Amino acid sequence: MPKRILQGTVVSDKGEKTIVVKVERRFTHPVMKKTVRRSKNYHAHDEGNVAKVGQTVFIEECRPFSKTKTWKLVEGEAAQAEAGEAEAGEAA
């Protein structure tokens, strides 16, 4: 069975090897027929402490690392984001 991958924004990176990611989902309310936004925070494992607050990251479902941590940062996406920021900094 494929693992779920979610996209969200890092809201905290204070923990050691842990980030908190806010994932927002949108759906149409069944009665009101209006678009509703709901968000949820997920604790994710960040092995290299590479993600920073405000970054948009992808997290993947995985084995439990702790009581609340069952997601991990997708490394390929974080590395690409870092490379893009480094290139933007060099160009300036």
C-alpha positions, 0 to 999 in steps of 0.5 A, a space after each residue: 500500500 502506498 504511503 501518504 504524502 502531505 504538503 504543509 508549512 513548518 510552524 515549529 522547528 524547536 525540537 531536536 530532529 522534530 518539526 511541526 507541520 501545519 497541513 490545510 485541507 479544503 472541502 465543500 460543506 455537505 449542507 452549506 455548499 461552501 468551501 471550508 478550510 480545516 488545518 491540522 498539525 503533524 509532528 514529523 522526523 527531520 533527521 538533519 534539522 534542515 527544515 526552517 519555520 515558514 518553509 513549505 515541505 512534504 511529509 511522508 507517513 512512516 513507522 512511529 518514531 515516538 508517541 506523536 511522531 509518525 511522519 518523516 520529512 521527504 528528504 528530496 524536497 527539502 534538499 531541492 528547497 535548500 538548493 533553490 534558496 542558495 541559488 537565490 542568495 548567490 544571485 543577489 
